[in-house]
């Protein structure tokens, strides 16, 4: 129970993320999985899926959102196909979250709330995909990303507006939820509970008939379990890499450009002077003059400053212009008007009155053009190469948009086109376990799996400003199981395990029933009439179970043992038809957290978040009731069928 609560609040947005569809587009950009599809098998954007208050959720928006969410899940589970995702509740989950998002925003608008343009701009500027190399918002990256993902600016801004309104409304919905102590103590005590029991294994292999199965039975098993053998969607990718270094021998600045750069930056190369300075700043002119008199009398700057409770600060080597920016022009004029070793001032700045000692003077002679030629050539070459690279990428994008193919571009630009085998979204080749994609595929694959089959080639930035790839999806192999003949040996093995598992279940159920009736586990196993492994004794606490759950390492039999009554036994299927477990709970040792203030405090905090979530959920339901939600079941059914049929 406690581990369940922990999982709920793993997100820093907590209750908001639990009940509201937040940041769909931002999430899609972060994972590079936004599809550009606008229609889905004849269900077009003109159809209304749900009317929420004064807003409409179109079938196109819903279909695109389902596709986005599926792509995100598929990146974590490459074996997932769209049909399984939808039948597993993915479609309904996305629909519910979108309805909530629209309802919250419509409710806020109805009662005078708003998310201003500047606030939306700020949220958009914080998305990494829209930022340049300097970490600031880049209009060019913003437009390019929208184009690559098939989105328009209005669509993006609408999403952020809804999310910001939801943030305003829901943040305080569950604030200050009260939790009775009588409710906290029993749940906190669960963490101190320990259990002892036994686990017996009834393996499927003990019941396997080694006769070759009938062809009809094998075919029926394969048809029923086709999803088990389905290979996820694969894509063959053609790409051509190009780097900034391709311009190294082609771009050289002219003598006119070199001279122009020198003349434009003459102050940089003119004779200059820097001074190493120390200073003391006092609040009044009178105090400054008194301090100068003391220094002129033979006291050092440091000692004079200490005598009035101050200390001399080292400015270091600095030019007159820089010192004027740091202090004031008057202070800089004074400091640069005296010889080395002299005291300058007092002179005033916004900070007070400065007394400055000149520790050293460094004269930097003027540098003629011949002396700085190499420096200027390098700077101009670097700038011109960067400009040429930027112009090339923009030109290639324009040519792709105008219908040029990857082969056309490669021929014109003398690029080498490479092709991958049919790869999964994670870069694996299911036909060659030893295949390793090139490192650049880490940036190429998300884009290649986001575009539609008929999309134009894309320019993908591999190393910002340094390396790029022109990418085209050559072929898409839809998710499907291979022919039975190719994997007959594997299917035969699974079929025999399946048949053995059915027999193992009968034996496991018989053992569990006998143990629950009072028969010792060892005797129930012996009475089964089959040679089985010796049972294993186990003991654990619920706190250990919670820790293992956070790491995703809880053995299913152990989890089952913590949901049973003492003195009972239950059977549990092992993964992949490997057999069955018989789980026996011998002893339950209840915990008492009534004197564990630390545990009570932590549990209460978790319950407050749970209660807050519930309040937020009820608030969302109330908002939907207030503005009205009308579902078009015919359109929803048609869209779901089209998505399933298109898989």
C-alpha positions as CSV (number, residue, x, y, z in Angstrom):
1,X,0.0,0.0,0.0
2,X,2.7,2.5,1.0
3,X,4.8,1.6,-2.1
4,X,1.8,2.3,-4.2
5,X,1.5,5.7,-2.7
6,X,5.2,6.3,-3.3
7,X,4.8,5.4,-7.0
8,X,1.9,7.9,-7.3
9,X,4.1,10.8,-6.1
10,X,7.3,10.0,-8.0
11,X,6.6,13.0,-10.2
12,X,7.5,16.4,-8.9
13,X,4.2,17.7,-10.2
14,X,2.4,15.2,-7.9
15,X,-1.3,15.5,-7.9
16,X,-1.4,17.6,-11.0
17,X,0.2,14.9,-13.2
18,X,-2.0,12.2,-11.6
19,X,-5.3,13.6,-12.8
20,X,-4.5,16.1,-15.6
21,X,-3.1,15.7,-19.1
22,X,-0.1,18.0,-18.7
23,X,2.5,19.1,-21.2
24,X,1.6,16.7,-24.0
25,X,3.3,18.7,-26.6
26,X,6.3,19.5,-24.4
27,X,6.7,15.9,-23.6
28,X,6.4,14.9,-27.2
29,X,9.2,17.3,-28.1
30,X,11.4,16.0,-25.3
31,X,11.1,12.5,-26.6
32,X,11.0,13.5,-30.3
33,X,8.0,11.3,-30.9
34,X,5.3,13.7,-32.1
35,X,3.7,12.4,-35.2
36,X,2.6,14.7,-38.0
37,X,-0.5,12.8,-39.0
38,X,-3.6,14.9,-39.5
39,X,-6.0,12.2,-40.5
40,X,-6.5,8.7,-39.5
41,X,-8.0,6.3,-42.0
42,X,-10.8,8.5,-43.1
43,X,-11.6,10.0,-39.7
44,X,-10.7,13.6,-40.3
45,X,-10.1,16.7,-38.2
46,X,-13.5,18.1,-39.0
47,X,-15.2,15.5,-36.8
48,X,-15.9,16.3,-33.2
49,X,-15.0,13.5,-30.8
50,X,-16.0,15.3,-27.6
51,X,-17.6,18.7,-26.9
52,X,-16.3,20.1,-23.6
53,X,-18.1,23.4,-22.6
54,X,-17.5,25.8,-25.5
55,X,-14.5,23.8,-26.8
56,X,-14.3,20.9,-29.2
57,X,-11.8,18.0,-29.1
58,X,-11.6,16.9,-32.8
59,X,-10.9,13.3,-33.9
60,X,-7.7,14.5,-35.5
61,X,-6.4,15.9,-32.2
62,X,-7.4,12.8,-30.3
63,X,-5.9,10.5,-32.8
64,X,-2.6,12.4,-32.9
65,X,-2.5,12.4,-29.1
66,X,-3.0,8.7,-28.9
67,X,-0.3,8.2,-31.5
68,X,2.1,10.4,-29.4
69,X,1.4,8.6,-26.2
70,X,1.8,5.2,-27.9
71,X,5.2,6.3,-29.4
72,X,6.3,7.3,-25.9
73,X,5.3,3.9,-24.5
74,X,6.9,2.1,-27.4
75,X,10.3,3.7,-26.7
76,X,10.2,2.1,-23.3
77,X,8.7,-1.2,-24.6
78,X,9.9,-1.9,-28.1
79,X,7.6,-5.0,-28.3
80,X,4.5,-2.9,-27.9
81,X,2.2,-2.5,-30.9
82,X,-0.6,0.0,-31.4
83,X,-3.4,-2.6,-31.1
84,X,-2.1,-3.9,-27.8
85,X,-1.7,-0.4,-26.5
86,X,-5.3,0.6,-27.4
87,X,-6.8,-2.7,-26.2
88,X,-4.9,-2.2,-23.0
89,X,-6.7,1.0,-22.2
90,X,-4.3,3.5,-23.9
91,X,-7.0,5.1,-26.1
92,X,-9.4,5.6,-23.2
93,X,-6.6,6.9,-20.9
94,X,-5.5,9.6,-23.4
95,X,-9.1,10.5,-24.0
96,X,-9.9,11.0,-20.3
97,X,-6.8,13.1,-19.8
98,X,-7.6,15.3,-22.8
99,X,-11.2,15.8,-21.6
100,X,-9.8,16.8,-18.2
101,X,-7.4,19.3,-19.7
102,X,-10.0,20.9,-21.9
103,X,-12.5,21.0,-19.1
104,X,-10.2,22.7,-16.6
105,X,-9.2,25.3,-19.2
106,X,-12.8,26.0,-20.2
107,X,-13.9,26.2,-16.6
108,X,-11.1,28.8,-15.9
109,X,-12.1,30.8,-18.9
110,X,-15.7,30.8,-18.0
111,X,-14.9,32.3,-14.6
112,X,-12.5,35.0,-15.8
113,X,-9.1,33.3,-15.6
114,X,-6.5,33.7,-18.3
115,X,-2.9,32.7,-19.2
116,X,-1.3,35.7,-20.9
117,X,0.9,35.7,-24.0
118,X,4.0,36.5,-22.1
119,X,3.4,33.7,-19.6
120,X,3.0,31.2,-22.5
121,X,6.1,32.7,-24.2
122,X,8.1,32.0,-21.1
123,X,6.9,28.4,-20.9
124,X,7.8,27.8,-24.6
125,X,11.2,29.4,-24.2
126,X,12.1,26.9,-21.5
127,X,11.8,23.9,-23.8
128,X,15.2,22.6,-24.7
129,X,14.2,21.7,-28.2
130,X,13.6,25.4,-28.9
131,X,16.9,26.7,-27.5
132,X,20.1,27.5,-29.3
133,X,23.6,26.6,-28.4
134,X,23.7,29.6,-26.0
135,X,20.8,28.2,-24.0
136,X,18.5,31.0,-25.2
137,X,15.3,30.7,-27.2
138,X,16.0,30.4,-30.9
139,X,13.3,31.4,-33.3
140,X,14.9,29.3,-36.0
141,X,15.0,26.2,-33.9
142,X,11.4,26.9,-32.8
143,X,10.1,27.1,-36.4
144,X,12.2,24.1,-37.5
145,X,11.0,21.9,-34.7
146,X,7.3,22.8,-35.4
147,X,7.8,22.0,-39.0
148,X,9.5,18.7,-38.3
149,X,6.7,17.6,-35.9
150,X,3.9,18.7,-38.2
151,X,2.5,21.2,-35.6
152,X,1.5,24.9,-35.9
153,X,2.2,27.6,-33.4
154,X,-1.5,28.1,-32.5
155,X,-1.8,24.4,-31.6
156,X,1.2,24.6,-29.4
157,X,0.1,27.8,-27.6
158,X,-3.4,26.3,-27.0
159,X,-1.8,23.4,-25.2
160,X,0.3,25.5,-23.0
161,X,-2.6,27.9,-22.2
162,X,-4.7,24.9,-21.0
163,X,-1.8,23.6,-18.9
164,X,-1.2,27.0,-17.3
165,X,-4.9,27.4,-16.4
166,X,-4.9,23.9,-15.0
167,X,-1.8,24.7,-12.9
168,X,-3.6,27.8,-11.4
169,X,-6.8,25.9,-10.6
170,X,-5.4,22.6,-9.3
171,X,-2.4,23.8,-7.3
172,X,-4.5,24.7,-4.2
173,X,-7.3,22.1,-4.7
174,X,-5.8,19.6,-2.3
175,X,-3.9,22.1,-0.2
176,X,-4.2,21.5,3.6
177,X,-5.8,18.1,3.4
178,X,-6.2,16.8,7.0
179,X,-5.5,13.2,7.9
180,X,-6.8,11.6,11.1
181,X,-4.2,10.0,13.3
182,X,-6.4,6.9,13.6
183,X,-6.0,6.3,9.9
184,X,-2.3,6.9,9.8
185,X,-1.2,4.4,12.6
186,X,-2.6,1.2,11.0
187,X,-1.0,2.0,7.6
188,X,2.3,3.0,9.2
189,X,2.3,-0.2,11.2
190,X,2.1,-2.2,7.9
191,X,5.7,-1.3,7.2
192,X,6.7,-3.0,10.4
193,X,4.8,-6.1,9.6
194,X,6.8,-9.3,8.8
195,X,5.6,-12.6,7.3
196,X,7.0,-16.1,7.1
197,X,6.1,-18.8,4.6
198,X,7.0,-21.3,2.0
199,X,7.1,-21.4,-1.8
200,X,6.8,-24.7,-3.8
201,X,7.5,-24.8,-7.5
202,X,5.5,-27.0,-9.9
203,X,7.5,-26.7,-13.2
204,X,5.8,-27.2,-16.5
205,X,8.7,-29.4,-17.8
206,X,7.7,-32.1,-15.3
207,X,4.5,-32.6,-17.3
208,X,5.8,-32.2,-20.9
209,X,4.8,-34.8,-23.4
210,X,7.9,-35.2,-25.7
211,X,5.7,-36.2,-28.7
212,X,5.7,-33.8,-31.6
213,X,2.5,-31.8,-31.5
214,X,0.0,-32.0,-34.3
215,X,0.3,-29.4,-37.0
216,X,-3.2,-28.1,-36.5
217,X,-2.7,-27.7,-32.8
218,X,0.5,-25.8,-33.3
219,X,-1.1,-23.5,-35.9
220,X,-4.0,-22.8,-33.6
221,X,-1.6,-22.0,-30.7
222,X,0.4,-19.7,-32.9
223,X,-2.7,-17.9,-34.1
224,X,-3.9,-17.4,-30.6
225,X,-0.6,-16.2,-29.3
226,X,0.6,-14.2,-32.3
227,X,1.2,-11.1,-30.2
228,X,3.9,-13.0,-28.3
229,X,6.0,-13.4,-31.5
230,X,5.2,-10.0,-33.0
231,X,8.2,-8.0,-34.1
232,X,7.6,-4.3,-33.5
233,X,7.6,-1.8,-36.4
234,X,11.0,-1.6,-38.1
235,X,12.3,1.1,-40.4
236,X,15.1,1.1,-43.0
237,X,16.9,4.4,-42.8
238,X,19.0,6.0,-45.5
239,X,21.3,8.8,-44.3
240,X,24.2,11.0,-45.4
241,X,26.5,12.5,-42.8
242,X,28.2,15.9,-43.4
243,X,30.4,18.0,-41.1
244,X,31.6,21.5,-40.8
245,X,35.1,20.3,-41.7
246,X,34.0,19.9,-45.4
247,X,34.5,23.7,-45.8
248,X,38.0,23.8,-44.2
249,X,39.9,23.8,-47.5
250,X,37.2,25.7,-49.5
251,X,36.8,28.9,-47.5
252,X,39.5,31.5,-47.2
253,X,39.0,35.2,-46.4
254,X,40.1,37.7,-49.0
255,X,42.7,40.4,-48.5
256,X,39.9,43.0,-48.6
257,X,38.0,41.1,-45.9
258,X,41.1,40.9,-43.7
259,X,41.8,44.6,-44.1
260,X,38.2,45.5,-43.4
261,X,38.1,43.4,-40.2
262,X,41.3,45.1,-39.0
263,X,40.0,48.6,-39.7
264,X,36.7,47.7,-38.0
265,X,38.4,46.5,-34.9
266,X,41.3,49.0,-34.8
267,X,40.7,49.9,-31.1
268,X,41.5,46.2,-30.3
269,X,44.9,46.5,-31.9
270,X,45.8,50.0,-30.9
271,X,48.3,50.8,-28.2
272,X,46.8,50.3,-24.8
273,X,47.6,50.4,-21.1
274,X,46.6,48.2,-18.2
275,X,47.2,48.9,-14.5
276,X,47.3,46.6,-11.5
277,X,45.3,48.4,-8.8
278,X,44.3,48.1,-5.2
279,X,41.6,50.2,-3.7
280,X,39.7,51.2,-0.5
281,X,36.1,52.6,-0.7
282,X,34.8,54.8,2.1
283,X,31.3,56.4,2.5
284,X,32.2,60.1,2.7
285,X,34.6,62.5,1.1
286,X,35.9,63.7,4.4
287,X,36.7,60.2,5.5
288,X,38.5,59.6,2.2
289,X,40.6,62.7,2.5
290,X,41.6,61.8,6.0
291,X,42.6,58.3,4.8
292,X,44.7,59.8,2.0
293,X,46.5,62.1,4.4
294,X,47.3,59.1,6.6
295,X,48.7,57.2,3.6
296,X,50.7,60.3,2.5
297,X,52.1,60.4,6.0
298,X,53.8,57.0,5.5
299,X,51.0,54.5,6.4
300,X,50.4,51.7,3.8
301,X,47.1,51.4,2.1
302,X,46.3,48.1,3.9
303,X,47.2,49.6,7.3
304,X,45.3,52.8,6.7
305,X,42.2,50.8,5.7
306,X,42.5,48.5,8.8
307,X,42.7,51.5,11.0
308,X,39.1,52.5,10.1
309,X,37.8,48.9,10.1
310,X,38.1,48.4,6.4
311,X,40.3,46.3,4.1
312,X,42.0,47.1,0.8
313,X,40.6,45.2,-2.2
314,X,42.7,43.9,-5.1
315,X,41.3,45.1,-8.4
316,X,44.0,43.3,-10.4
317,X,45.2,44.2,-14.0
318,X,42.5,46.2,-15.7
319,X,42.1,48.7,-18.6
320,X,40.8,52.2,-18.1
321,X,37.6,51.5,-19.9
322,X,36.9,48.4,-17.9
323,X,37.7,50.2,-14.6
324,X,35.3,53.0,-15.6
325,X,32.6,50.4,-16.1
326,X,33.3,48.8,-12.7
327,X,33.6,52.1,-10.8
328,X,33.0,55.4,-12.6
329,X,34.7,57.5,-15.2
330,X,36.0,59.9,-12.5
331,X,37.6,57.1,-10.5
332,X,39.2,55.6,-13.7
333,X,40.5,59.1,-14.8
334,X,42.2,59.5,-11.4
335,X,43.7,56.0,-11.3
336,X,45.2,56.4,-14.8
337,X,46.5,59.9,-14.3
338,X,49.2,59.0,-11.7
339,X,52.5,57.1,-12.0
340,X,53.2,53.6,-10.8
341,X,53.3,53.3,-7.0
342,X,51.3,56.5,-6.4
343,X,47.9,57.0,-4.7
344,X,45.0,58.3,-6.7
345,X,41.9,60.0,-5.4
346,X,39.7,60.4,-3.6
347,X,37.2,60.1,-6.5
348,X,33.5,59.2,-6.3
349,X,31.4,56.4,-7.7
350,X,28.0,55.1,-6.9
351,X,29.6,52.9,-4.2
352,X,31.3,55.8,-2.4
353,X,34.8,57.5,-2.4
354,X,37.7,55.5,-3.9
355,X,41.3,55.7,-2.8
356,X,43.3,53.8,-5.4
357,X,47.0,52.7,-5.3
358,X,48.7,51.9,-8.7
359,X,50.8,48.8,-8.1
360,X,52.1,48.4,-11.7
361,X,51.6,49.9,-15.2
362,X,51.8,47.7,-18.3
363,X,52.1,49.3,-21.7
364,X,50.8,47.3,-24.7
365,X,52.2,48.6,-28.0
366,X,50.0,48.9,-31.1
367,X,49.9,45.8,-33.3
368,X,50.0,46.3,-37.0
369,X,48.0,44.3,-39.5
370,X,51.0,42.0,-40.4
371,X,51.4,41.1,-36.8
372,X,47.7,40.0,-36.3
373,X,47.0,38.7,-39.8
374,X,47.0,35.0,-38.6
375,X,44.6,35.8,-35.8
376,X,42.2,37.7,-38.1
377,X,42.4,35.0,-40.8
378,X,41.5,32.3,-38.2
379,X,38.6,34.3,-36.8
380,X,37.2,35.2,-40.3
381,X,37.6,31.6,-41.5
382,X,35.7,30.2,-38.4
383,X,32.9,32.7,-38.9
384,X,32.6,32.1,-42.7
385,X,32.6,28.3,-42.2
386,X,29.8,28.6,-39.6
387,X,27.8,30.8,-41.9
388,X,28.4,28.3,-44.8
389,X,27.3,25.4,-42.7
390,X,24.1,27.2,-41.6
391,X,23.3,28.2,-45.2
392,X,23.9,24.6,-46.3
393,X,21.5,23.1,-43.8
394,X,18.8,25.7,-44.6
395,X,19.3,25.2,-48.3
396,X,19.0,21.4,-48.1
397,X,15.8,21.7,-46.0
398,X,14.4,24.0,-48.7
399,X,15.4,21.6,-51.5
400,X,13.8,18.7,-49.7
401,X,10.6,20.7,-49.2
402,X,10.6,21.5,-53.0
403,X,10.8,17.8,-53.8
404,X,14.5,16.9,-54.0
405,X,15.4,13.3,-52.9
406,X,18.2,12.3,-50.7
407,X,20.0,10.8,-53.7
408,X,19.7,14.2,-55.5
409,X,21.2,16.0,-52.6
410,X,23.9,13.5,-52.1
411,X,25.0,13.7,-55.7
412,X,25.0,17.5,-55.8
413,X,26.9,17.8,-52.5
414,X,29.1,14.8,-53.0
415,X,27.8,13.0,-49.9
416,X,28.0,9.3,-49.2
417,X,24.6,7.7,-48.7
418,X,24.5,4.8,-46.2
419,X,21.6,2.5,-45.4
420,X,20.7,0.6,-42.3
421,X,19.0,-2.8,-42.1
422,X,15.4,-2.8,-40.8
423,X,15.8,-1.4,-37.3
424,X,13.6,-1.2,-34.2
425,X,13.0,2.2,-32.6
426,X,15.8,1.5,-30.1
427,X,18.3,0.8,-32.9
428,X,18.4,-3.0,-32.6
429,X,18.3,-5.3,-35.6
430,X,16.0,-8.3,-34.7
431,X,17.7,-10.4,-37.4
432,X,21.2,-9.8,-36.2
433,X,21.7,-9.6,-32.4
434,X,25.4,-8.6,-33.0
435,X,24.4,-5.5,-35.0
436,X,25.4,-2.2,-33.4
437,X,24.2,1.1,-34.9
438,X,26.6,4.0,-35.4
439,X,26.7,6.5,-32.5
440,X,25.0,9.1,-34.7
441,X,21.8,6.9,-34.7
442,X,21.1,8.1,-31.2
443,X,20.0,11.4,-32.7
444,X,18.7,10.1,-36.0
445,X,16.4,7.3,-34.8
446,X,13.9,9.5,-32.9
447,X,13.3,11.7,-36.0
448,X,13.2,8.7,-38.3
449,X,10.5,7.0,-36.2
450,X,8.5,10.2,-35.8
451,X,7.9,11.0,-39.5
452,X,5.2,9.5,-41.7
453,X,6.0,7.1,-44.5
454,X,5.6,9.7,-47.2
455,X,7.4,12.5,-45.4
456,X,10.2,14.4,-47.0
457,X,13.9,13.8,-45.9
458,X,14.9,15.6,-42.7
459,X,18.1,17.4,-41.7
460,X,19.1,16.1,-38.2
461,X,21.6,18.0,-36.0
462,X,24.0,15.5,-34.6
463,X,26.6,17.8,-32.9
464,X,25.3,21.4,-32.7
465,X,27.0,23.5,-35.4
466,X,29.4,20.7,-36.2
467,X,27.8,17.6,-37.7
468,X,24.5,17.0,-39.4
469,X,22.7,14.1,-41.2
470,X,20.3,14.2,-44.1
471,X,17.9,11.4,-43.2
472,X,15.2,9.6,-45.2
473,X,13.0,6.6,-44.2
474,X,13.4,4.1,-47.1
475,X,11.0,1.4,-45.9
476,X,8.6,0.8,-43.0
477,X,7.9,-2.8,-41.9
478,X,4.7,-2.8,-39.9
479,X,4.6,-4.7,-36.6
480,X,3.7,-8.3,-37.3
481,X,4.7,-11.9,-36.3
482,X,7.0,-13.8,-38.7
483,X,5.7,-16.8,-40.7
484,X,5.3,-19.9,-38.5
485,X,7.8,-21.8,-40.6
486,X,10.6,-19.4,-39.6
487,X,10.0,-19.9,-35.8
488,X,8.4,-23.3,-35.7
489,X,11.0,-24.6,-33.3
490,X,10.3,-21.7,-30.9
491,X,6.6,-22.1,-31.2
492,X,6.8,-25.8,-30.6
493,X,8.7,-25.3,-27.4
494,X,6.2,-22.7,-26.2
495,X,3.3,-25.0,-27.1
496,X,4.7,-27.9,-25.1
497,X,5.3,-25.6,-22.2
498,X,1.8,-24.3,-22.4
499,X,0.4,-27.8,-22.3
500,X,2.7,-28.7,-19.4
501,X,1.6,-25.5,-17.6
502,X,-2.0,-26.5,-17.8
503,X,-1.2,-29.9,-16.1
504,X,1.1,-28.1,-13.6
505,X,-1.8,-25.8,-12.7
506,X,-4.0,-28.8,-11.8
507,X,-1.3,-30.1,-9.5
508,X,-0.6,-26.7,-8.0
509,X,-4.3,-26.1,-7.2
510,X,-4.5,-29.5,-5.6
511,X,-1.5,-28.8,-3.4
512,X,-2.8,-25.4,-2.4
513,X,-6.2,-26.7,-1.5
514,X,-4.7,-29.5,0.6
515,X,-2.5,-27.0,2.5
516,X,-5.3,-24.6,3.1
517,X,-7.3,-27.6,4.5
518,X,-4.5,-28.2,7.1
519,X,-2.2,-30.6,5.3
520,X,1.5,-29.8,5.7
521,X,3.1,-28.6,2.5
522,X,5.7,-31.4,2.4
523,X,2.9,-34.1,2.6
524,X,0.8,-32.3,0.0
525,X,3.7,-32.3,-2.4
526,X,4.4,-36.0,-1.8
527,X,0.8,-36.8,-2.3
528,X,0.9,-35.1,-5.7
529,X,2.6,-38.2,-7.2
530,X,5.1,-36.1,-9.2
531,X,8.7,-35.5,-8.5
532,X,8.9,-31.8,-7.6
533,X,11.7,-29.5,-6.2
534,X,11.9,-29.1,-2.4
535,X,9.9,-26.0,-1.2
536,X,11.8,-22.9,-0.2
537,X,11.3,-21.1,3.1
538,X,11.0,-17.3,2.9
539,X,10.6,-14.4,5.3
540,X,10.4,-10.7,4.7
541,X,9.0,-7.4,6.1
542,X,6.7,-5.1,4.3
543,X,9.3,-2.4,4.5
544,X,11.7,-4.7,2.5
545,X,8.8,-5.3,0.0
546,X,8.4,-1.5,-0.4
547,X,12.1,-1.0,-1.1
548,X,12.2,-3.9,-3.6
549,X,9.0,-2.5,-5.2
550,X,10.7,0.9,-5.8
551,X,13.5,-0.9,-7.6
552,X,11.0,-3.1,-9.6
553,X,12.5,-6.3,-8.1
554,X,9.6,-7.8,-6.1
555,X,9.3,-11.6,-6.9
556,X,5.6,-12.2,-7.6
557,X,5.3,-15.1,-5.1
558,X,6.6,-12.7,-2.3
559,X,4.1,-10.1,-3.3
560,X,1.3,-12.6,-3.2
561,X,2.4,-13.8,0.3
562,X,1.8,-10.2,1.6
563,X,-1.9,-10.3,0.4
564,X,-2.8,-13.6,2.0
565,X,-4.4,-14.7,5.2
566,X,-2.3,-16.7,7.7
567,X,-2.5,-20.4,7.3
568,X,-3.7,-20.3,3.7
569,X,-2.1,-21.3,0.4
570,X,-2.5,-20.0,-3.1
571,X,-1.3,-21.0,-6.6
572,X,0.4,-18.5,-8.9
573,X,1.4,-18.8,-12.5
574,X,5.1,-18.5,-13.3
575,X,6.1,-16.2,-16.3
576,X,6.1,-17.6,-19.8
577,X,4.3,-20.8,-19.0
578,X,7.3,-22.0,-17.0
579,X,5.1,-23.5,-14.3
580,X,3.2,-22.7,-11.1
581,X,4.1,-21.6,-7.6
582,X,2.3,-22.6,-4.5
583,X,2.6,-19.9,-1.9
584,X,2.0,-20.7,1.8
585,X,1.7,-18.1,4.5
586,X,2.7,-19.8,7.8
587,X,3.0,-16.8,10.1
588,X,2.0,-13.1,10.2
589,X,3.8,-10.8,12.7
590,X,1.9,-7.6,12.9
591,X,3.8,-4.3,13.5
592,X,3.0,-1.4,15.8
593,X,4.1,2.1,14.7
594,X,2.2,4.0,17.4
595,X,5.6,5.0,19.0
596,X,7.5,5.6,15.8
597,X,7.1,9.3,15.2
598,X,9.3,9.3,12.2
599,X,7.2,6.6,10.4
600,X,4.0,8.3,11.4
601,X,5.1,11.7,10.1
602,X,6.2,10.2,6.7
603,X,3.0,8.2,6.4
604,X,0.9,11.2,7.2
605,X,2.7,13.3,4.5
606,X,1.9,10.6,1.9
607,X,-1.7,10.4,2.9
608,X,-2.0,14.2,2.7
609,X,-0.9,13.9,-0.9
610,X,-3.3,11.1,-1.6
611,X,-6.2,13.0,-0.1
612,X,-5.1,16.1,-2.1
613,X,-5.2,14.0,-5.2
614,X,-8.7,12.8,-4.4
615,X,-9.9,16.4,-3.8
616,X,-8.4,17.4,-7.1
617,X,-10.1,14.6,-8.9
618,X,-13.4,15.6,-7.4
619,X,-12.8,19.2,-8.3
620,X,-12.2,18.2,-11.9
621,X,-15.4,16.1,-11.9
622,X,-17.2,19.2,-10.6
623,X,-15.7,21.4,-13.3
624,X,-16.8,18.9,-16.0
625,X,-20.3,18.9,-14.5
626,X,-20.4,22.7,-14.5
627,X,-19.4,23.2,-18.1
628,X,-20.9,20.0,-19.6
629,X,-19.2,17.2,-21.5
630,X,-20.8,15.5,-24.4
631,X,-19.1,12.6,-26.1
632,X,-19.7,11.6,-29.7
633,X,-19.6,7.9,-29.2
634,X,-20.0,7.1,-32.9
635,X,-16.9,9.2,-33.8
636,X,-14.9,7.8,-30.9
637,X,-15.7,4.2,-31.9
638,X,-14.9,5.0,-35.6
639,X,-11.6,6.5,-34.6
640,X,-10.6,3.6,-32.4
641,X,-11.5,1.2,-35.1
642,X,-9.5,3.1,-37.7
643,X,-6.5,3.2,-35.4
644,X,-6.8,-0.6,-34.8
645,X,-7.3,-1.3,-38.4
646,X,-4.3,0.8,-39.4
647,X,-1.9,-1.1,-37.2
